[in-house]
Amino acid sequence: MGAQKKGATARVSEDPEELARHPLQAILLADSFTTKFRPITLERPKVLLPLVNIPMINYTLAWLESAGVEEVFVFCCAHSKQVIDYLESSEWSSQPNFSVTTIESHNSISAGDALRLIYERNVIHGDFVLISGDTVSNMSLTQALQEHKDRRKKDANAIMTMVVKQAKPSPITQQSRLGTDELFMAINPVTKQLLYYEDKAEYSKGFISLDKTLIADNPSVILHNDKQDCYIDICSQEVLSLFTDNFDYQHLRRHFVKGLLVDDIMGYKIFTHEIHSSYAARIDNFRSYDTISKDIIQRWTYPFVPDVLCGSSAIKVERQGTYRASDVTLSRSAQLGSFIFIGQGTKIGNDTKISHSVIGERCTIGSNVTIEGSYIWNNVTIEDGCQLRNAIVCDGVILKSGAVLQPGVILSFKVVVGQQFVVPAYSKVSLLQQPTQQDSDEELEYADSTSGTGELRSDKLNGDIAPDLSETASELGTGGVGYIWKVFEGAYDEEWRHSVAPIPTDKLVKLMLDRDEDEELLTQDGNVISASGELKTDSDGNGSEDDDNEDSRDDYVSFEKEVEATFLRAVHENVKVDLAVLEVNALRLSYNMASVDCGGAIFYSMMKLAVESPHNSASELHRNAADIVTTWQKLLKSFLHDIDEEIEVILKFEEMCLESAKEFAALFPQILHLLYDKEILQEDAILRWADEKEGADESDKVFLKRSEKFIQWLREAEEEEEEEDE
């Protein structure tokens, strides 16, 4: 238990009927309390940064309103004036049955400080939702709230419910697709009580430590590494009083949650609520900014998508996931790829290519420009011949002709990049000089150290007083204006791990080589934690062969789902084939699978995508399959090394045609021919499959009979070749 504040009195109502009369309230922390978005957050609060051209906080408030919250208290510290001015001039100031009240402080440097101040204001009168203003969700709160209330009636110590969802981390990088560290949570599968929480495990040890009493006191415990913390909490009033009683509680997870889990005196409990089909994620770093932006464009967050939030009259959704404002000026020779957003008043020149990117409002983009996987905010000028890949470009930036932004570059507000200048990968560029000392989230926890000075700097920058940049021109080429921040020693890994750019192939290869293949088993005092996260003792190893077979089947199902998720991510995020091969290989090692298992899982994923893609006829379904196979044939072929493995793909396709993808049954011969034409299946593999089927039951020869003409054609071609050889 932390240091107690003497004389603290909890203002907590114990009357359930009185609590039920209060409207549902929420506390929204507008401060990101992190240094991960610097240098951008030195000039603008994180919650006002555009997320697919809409301020982040709008997604959070729109969700809270839809979820039945009636009263929101927005706590703001750094750049508080910007946040308050925005909210007062926005639609949120006049919504019926939904009030938004700001609470301002210039002295709070952590989430703990914020919650202590809110407690002192005595504005929370019952259960409340605790969330940060960089969270995007479309989940319903109804079930989670009811579960929380039901538990409270039975156990007054059940003071908090955390929302989680399944999200297995990459076995190579040990981080989630949001760029967050692999998270370990021990949960009682029956009660859903949270028993252990660790987001900074020491991987070098190869194990994590669990208190024996945790196992002794709970008949069933599952240790998960496949859960994502959504940072949406349903809290009772006691949560606020606990922060007031414990001044060493600063960080919500590292201090408060972990503090309650190890406190065996007060007996307070935290529970989890897992969502499945709904969306919830927090923007914690640049990689999660990129991931969540893509999810919004691909409409996983519906109804919180641009055309709904902005109005369908302002933004039109076109084919291939393209969002375009009505007044965009687009050259006829410009090429727009899939999954892009283009804001109002933007002009795009001749032969410019844009794909997987967001372009804000009133931007001017010249001719022969290439933009891939990038985020261009408002009022940006990009002159002819520039190249941008996986970069973030803030408001008012100018890129002079021929400038190049390498992957991972961040250009803060009003920076100017000179002609033909190449900004190195992962560079952060700002009109503000880099702080002389590196701040860390460990020291600041939730606080941007500019709580006091950052707003002053921002005011100077946006007003008449500008920093002296006379000595910086050479840093960004001829006509360039801005400072390139240096990467502090030991921080380079964090740059590529948290970047909007895909992780470089050489880094993935190194991580795979460094990785111990035995790491999938974590041991603790004679107990074994399997790759699936289930806690087992040595005595469990004496199970029957049937149990082993069942576990093997379960592992393959999980493996197949992971491969499918990896494949879909590669498709939607335009991941290179080589990177996808590395990811699947890592899954193979993690699940102890063979190469043929990878091939089968990839083929299944490809065919499933073809079925789930829009089609109105068998010919369109065949076209879907042909397009997918053509694009990803190298990925599939990477895991088919011999004839036997190719035969397994044919058997897998038979199984799909009978069960999960029956639409393909009528197209079996055509798809077989397609795989042959694309050199995925060799002639010998198809003929051996046919020969083996000859002795099978009639019911097992359905697809062989449908393919008779193709098989006969192959045999005749083989005979002709033999005759020519003779």
N, C-alpha and C positions, 0 to 999 in steps of 0.2 A: 504494500500500500504506500502511496506517495505521502509527501509531507502534508500534514493536516493544517488547515487554517482554523484557528481557534474561533469559536463563536459562530461558525457558519451555520445557518439554519435553512433547511430545504423547504421551499415553498411548493409543496406537492399535495395535490388534492387526492384523497383516497376514495372518494365517492364515485363509483362507475357511472351513475346517472348524471352527476354533475359534469364528468368528463365528456359524456356523450353529447351534452348540450353545446359544447364548444365547437366552433368550426375547425376543420382540419387546417393546421398551420404548417409552415415550412420555414426552415432557415437555409438561406442560400448564401454561401460564402463566395463573394465576388472576387476576392483575391486568390490568385493561383498559389501563392505562398511557395513558389519554387523558382529556381534560377534557370530552369531548362529552356525557357523561351526567350532568354536574352539573345541579342540585344533589343529585340522588338519590344519587350515589356518595360524597358526603360522609358519608353515614350508613350505607350498606350496600354491600358489594362488588358489583360489576357481575355477577359470575358467579352470585350468589344472587338476582338479580332474577327475578321470575316471567316466563316466556315461555309464554303460554297456560297460566298457573297452575302451571307446573313450573319449578323453578330452572334457569337456563340451563346450568349445569355438568352437570346430569343428562343433557341431550341429548348433550353431548360425551362423557361417560364411557360412556353406553350405546352410542354408536357405536363408541368405541374397543374396548370389550369384544366387540362383535359382529364387529369387523374383525380379531380375532385377537391384539390387544395383551394381554399378560399382566401387565405391570408399568408403572404410571403414577406419575410423580413430579409432584406438584402444587406449583408454586412460588407462594407467596403472600407479599405484603408489606403493602399497606394493608388494614386490617380483617382481618388474618391470623387473629386469634382467632375471628372469626365463621366464616371458611372452615373452619378446623380443627375447631371444635365441630360444624359442620354435617356434615362428612364422617365424623367419629367416631361420630355418632349416626345416620347414614344406613345404607342397605343396602350401600353401597360398602365399608364396613369389614369385611364378612364374606362377600364373594363368593368362591366357589371358583375357583381358577386365574385370579384377577384381583385383584392387590394395588394398593392406592392408598396412596402414601406422601407426606406433606406435607414440604416444605422451606420453612422460614420465614426471612425476612430483613426487617429494618426499615430497612436502609440502601440497598437497591437502588432506583434511580429510573429504570431502563430495562430493556428486554429484554436488552440486552448485559450489564448487571450481573447479571441473573438467570442467564444462561447461563454467565458466568464463575464464579459461585458453585457452580453445579451441576457444572462441570468440576472444581473444587477438591474436591468431595465424592467424586469418582471412583465414581459410581454407574451411569454409562452404559458398557456393555461391547460395544456393536456398533451397527449401524444403528438409528435411532430415528425416531419420528414426532414432529414439533414442531407444536404446535397451541395455540391459546388457548381458554380455557374459555367463550367466547361463540360457538362454532362449531357449526353444525347440519349434519349430513351423513348420508347413508345409502349412500355409495359403498362398493364393495369395494376393499380395499387390495391384493388378491392380484396383479393385473396390474401395478400401479404399483411394488410392492415387487420383483417379478421383473425388471421393466425396469431398475430401479435397480441390482439385484445383477448383472445381466448386463453393464451398462455398466461397473460397477466392476471386473469381471474383465478387461475389455479395456482400461480406462483408469482408473488409480488416482486421477486428478484429477477424475473425475466424482463430486463429493461431495454433490450435492443435487438432488432432484427436486421441483419445485413443481407442485401440482395446479391446473389452470385449467379453465375451462369457457366456452362461448360465451355472451356477454351483451352485445349491442350497446347502447351508451349512447343516450340520447335526443338526437336531433340539435338539439333546442332548448336543453336545459339543459346538454348535454355532461357528464351524469352518468348513472350506471347506475340501475336501478330500486331499488338498495340505497342510493342517495344518495351513492355514492362517485364521485370524479372520474373522468373518462374516462382509461382506462389505455392506454398505448402499449407494445407488446411486439414486439420483432423476434425472430423464431424461424426457425431453419433447418428448413424443412418436411420434410427427409429425416431428419436426426438428432434433431430436436426440441430442439436446444440453444438455450437462451435467450441472445440476443446483446445485447439492449437492453431497458431497463425504465425507464419514465418515467410517474409518476402525478401529476406537477404541471407539466404542459406549460403554456407561456406562450401562450395562445390568441391574444393580441393580435398576436403576430408573424405568425400565419397559417402557420407552418411549425415543424418541429422539426429539430434538427441531428443528423445521423448521421455517425459517423467513416467516412471513405472506406475505411479498411482493413477495416471490417466487411463492406463489399460486395466488396472485392478478395479477402478470405480465404475467402469463402463463395460457391460457385457459385449458390446460391439462397437468397434471404432474403425473408420476408414480414413486413411491418410491420402488426401488428394493432391496431385500436382496438375490436375486438369480442370481447375476452377479459376474463373476470373472474378475478381472483386469489382463490382459495378460502382462502388462508392455511393450507393443509395441506401440510407439507413432510416429505419423507422425507430424512433426513440421515445422513451418515456421521460417525464420531467426530471427523474433522478439523474439522468445523464448530465444535465446542466449543473446540478448541484454537486456532482462528483468532480467536475472540472473546477468548480469553485473551492472544493475542499482539498484539492490536490494541485498545488501550483506547479509541480513538475510534470503534469500532463500538458504537453504542448502539441505533439503530433497525434492525430486521431487514431491511427493504426499502431504506430510504433510504441506509443506511450499508453494511450487510453485502452485500446483493445487488449494489447499484451498485458497491461497492468491488471485488468480485470481477470484475465485468464489464469494468472498465477496467484491471485489473491484468494486465499482460502479462509479469510476471516469474515468478510462481508457477505460472500456467497452470491454476488451478482452474476447473472448469466446472460450470454449472448447467443442468439439463434440465427439460423440462416434460412433464407427463402430462395429457392432456385427457380429461375425462369428458363423456359425452353424455346418457345417459338418467338418470344418478344425480343426486342433489341434494347441493350443498355451498355454504354461504354463512356469512359471519361478520357478527355484529351490531356494526357500527362506529359507528352513530349512531341517532337516533330514527326516521329513515325506514327504515333497514334493520330495526329492531325491528318496525316496522309491517308491512313487506313479508314478513319471515320468519314472523311470527305468522300472517298470512293464508295463507302457503304451508303451514304446519303444519295449520291448520284445514281447508284444501282437500286435505290428505293427500298433498302432493307429497313429504313427508319420510318416508312410511311405510317401515318399521314404527314410526318414532319419532313417534308421534301420541298425544294425551292418553289415549284409551281403552285403548291398549296399554301405555303407560308407567304409567298409574294403575291399570289393571285394568278390564276391561269391566263388572265388577259395580259399580264406583264411578262410572263415567262411561258414559252411553249415547249412541250416535250416532243422531240422528234425521234426518228428511228435511231437505233444503235445507242440509245441512252444519251442523246444530245439535248441539252437545254439551251434555248436561245431566246434572248429578248427580242421584242418585235421591231426595234429600230436599229439593229445591228447592220453595219455596212460591210458587206462581204464581197470580195473580188470573185469573179466567176472561176478564176483559175486556182483559187485557194482550196486546199484540201482539208476537210474536217474529218477526223477519225472518230472512233467510238468513245463514249463516256466523257463528254466534255460539257462545260458550262460557259456561255458567253453572255456578259451583262450588257445593260442598256448603254447605247451611245458609243459602243466600241467599233473601231474601224480596222479591217484586216486587208492587207495588200495582196498583190499578185504572187501566185506560186508559194504562198506560205502554207506550211503544214502544221496542224495542231492535233494532238491526240492525248487522251487520258489527262486532261488539264482543265483548270478553272481560270477563266479570264474575267476580270471584274468589269466595272462600269467605266465608260469614258476613256478607254485605253486606245492608243494608236499603235498599231503593229504594221510595220513596213512590209516590203516584198522579200521573198526568198528567206523568210524566217522559219526556223524549226523549233517547235515547242513540244516537248514530250514530258508527261508526268509532272508538270509544274503548276504552281499557284501564283497567278499574276493578280494582284489586288487592283485597286482603283487608280485612275489617272496616271497610268504607267505609259511611257513612250519607249517603244522598241524599234530602233531604226533598221534599215535594210541589212540582210545578211547575218543577223544574229542567230545564235544557237543556244537554246536553254534545255537542259535535261535534269529533271528531278530537282527543281529549285523552288524557293519561295522569294517572291519579289513584292515588297510592300508598296504602299501608296506613294505616288509621286516620283518613283524611280525613273531614271533615264538611262537606257542602254544605247550608246552610240554605235554607229554602223560597224558590223563585223565583230561585235563583242561576243564572247563565249562564256557561258556559265556552266562549269562542270558539275557533276552530280553532287547534291548535298549543300549547295551554296544558299546562304540566307542574306538577302539584301534588305537592310532596314530602311526606314522612311527617307525618301528624297535623296538617296545615294545616286551618284552619277558614275557610270562605268565608261571609260574612254574607248576610243576607236580601236578595234582589233584586239582589245585587251582580253586576256583569258584569266578569269577568276578561278583560282585553284579549287579543287574538290573540297567540300566541307568548310569552306571559308565563311565567316560571319563578318559582314561589312556594315558599318554604321557611321553616321555623322558625329556620333559621340565617341570620345576616346574610351578605350577599354579600361575598366577598373584596374588599378594597379595590383589588387589582391584578388585571388580567386575565392568567391563565396561558394559555399557548398550547402546543399539541402540539409546535411546533417547539422550544420550550425544554425541555419536560418529556419529549418524545417519548412514551414509554410510561408515564410515571409520573404518577399523580394526586398533586398536591403535598401532599395530606393524608396521605402515607405515615406521617408521624410524629404529626401533630396530628389528623387526621381521625378516628382511632379513639377518641381522647380525647373529641372532641366527640360522637361517636356514643354513647359510654358515658354521658356526661352527659345526653344527650337521652333515652336509654332508661331511665335510672335516676331517682334522686330529685332531681337537680339539673337544672333547666330554664332555658333562656335567658330573659332579661328581655324580655317582649313587651308591656309596658305601653304603649309608645309606638307600637305597630303596628296597633292596632285599626282606625284610619281607613283603612289601606291596603286592607283587604278588606271594608269595609262594617261595618254594625252587627253586633257579635258576632264579627267576623272576627279570626283570629289567624294571623300570618305576615308575611313580608317579600316584596314583589314585587321581584325582581331586575331591574335595569336592563340594557338591551342596550347593550354598549359600542359606541362609534363605529366604524363600518365593519364591524360584525359582524351587522347585520340580515339581509343576504343569506344568511349561513350559517344563520340561524334558519329561514327558510322553505325553504331547500334541504334541510335535515336534519330537518325536522319530520315528525310523523306525519300532518300535514294535507296534502291535495293542494296542489300549487303554485298560487297564485292566478292566475286568468285574465289579469289585467293584467300580472303578471310574465312570463307566457309570451309575451304579445303584445309586450312590450318586448324580450324576448330575441330574438324572431323579427325584429323591425325592426332590431335592432342587428347581426344576423348577416349576414355577407357571403356572398352566394350563391356566390361563387367559393371558399369555404373548403373545399369538398369535395376540392379538389386541393391537395396540399401539395408544394412544390418544394424540392429540395435539390441544388444544384450540377448543374443540368441534368437531374436525375432527377425523375420524377413518381411520386407515390404516389396510386393511384386510391382511390375511395371504398371499395372492397372491401379496401384495405390492401395490395395487391400492389405491390411495387417494380418500376417499369418505367423504361427509359431512353428517350431521344429516338428512338433507332433502332427501338424497338418500335412507333412510330407509323406505320410503313410496311407494316403487315400487310395481309392480303387482306380483301376485303369479307366473305368468309365468317367470318373471325375476328371482325370487327366485329359481325356478326349474332349470332354465338355469345355474345360478350360481352354484347350487348343482352339476349339471352334469359336469360343467367345473372343479369344485374342485375334483370330483372323477377321472376325466381323469388325472389331474395333480398328484393326489395321486397315481394312478396306475403306472404312469411313474416313480415316485419317488421310489415306492416299487420295480419296475423292475430294476432300477439303483442300488438300495441297494442289491438286490438279485444277480445281475451279478457281482457286486464288491465282494460279499461273495464267489461266485464261483471262480472268477479269482484270488483272493488274499488269497484263502484258509482260509477264516474267519470262526471261530467256530460258530456252530449253536446258542449257547446261546447269542453270541454277535449280530448275525443277528436278533434274536428275539427282543433284546433290541432296535435295530435300527428301526425295523418295528413298534414296540410299540410307539416309540417316534414320528414316522410319523403319527400314528393313533391319538395321542394326538394333534399333530400340526394341522391336518386337520379335527379334530373332527369327526373321522370315527368310525364305530363299528368293533368288532372283525371279523364279517363275511365279511366285506369289505377287511380286511387284508387277510383272507383266499382266497377270490376270486382273489385278486391281485397277491398273491404269486403263486397260481395255474396257472394263466394266464402267469406269468413270466416263470414258469417251462416249460410249454408246448411250449411257444414261443421259448425258448432256444433250445428245442428238435427239432423244425422245422428248426431253423436257423443253427443247427449243421449239418455237412456234412452227407448226406445219399443218396443212389442211389435206394432205394426200400422201400416199406411199412414195410418190416421186419426190415430194418435198422432204420427206423424212430421209430418203436416200441421199438427197443433196446435202442435208444437214450432216449426215454421217461422213460423206465424202469430204466436206469442208474441214471437219474436225480432224479426220484421219490425215488429210493432207498437211494440215498445220502442225500436228503433233506426232507425226510418224516417227521422227527421230527419238522422241521421248519413249515411245512404246518399244521401238527396236532396241533401245539401250539395255533392255532387260530380257531380250529374247536371244539367247546365245547359241541354241542348238535346235534340232528338229523336234525333240521331245517338248521343249518349252513352247514352241509354236503350236504343237498339237494341243497343248493345254489351253491355249487361247481359243482354239476352235471349240473345245469341249465347254469352255466358259461361255462362249456365245450360244451354244445349244441350250445351256442351262438358262441363260437370260431369255431366250426366245420362248421357253416353256413357262417361265415364272415372272420375272420382274420387268421384262420388256417384250411382251407378246406381240407388240406392233411390228417387231422385226421378223417375226416368223415367216411372213410371206416374202420377205426380202432376203432371206438367208443366203440363197445362191448369189445374189447380186453383191451382198456385203463380202462374201467369201472371195468373189472375183475382184472386188475393190482391194481387199487386203493383199491379194496376189499381185495385182497391178502395181501397188505401192511398195512391193518387195518386203512387206512385213511377214508374209507367209511364203515359204518356198514351195515349189511344186512337190518335192518329196514329202513335205509335212502333210499337205492336203491328200496326197495319194495314200500315204500310210494311215492317215485317219480313216479314209474310205475303206482300206483293206481290213482294218481292225473292226470296223462297223459291220462287215459282211457276215460275221458269225453271231451278231447280236440278235436279240429278240426284235420282232417286227415293230413293236412300239418304240424301240430305240433307234430305228432306222428312218424315222420320218424325214429328217433333214438331209440324210444321205440320198433318199429318193428324189427330194426336191432339187438336189444338186447334180442329178445324174448327167445332164447334158454338159455341164461344166467339167465334171470329172472325166467324162468320155473325151471331151476336147483335150484335156490335159494328157490323158493316156495316149491319144493319137499323136499329139505333139511329141511326146516322149519316144514313141515308136519311130517316128520320122527322124528324130535326132539320132537314134541308135542305128537306123539304116544308113544315114549319111556318114556316120562314123565308120561303119563297115566298108 
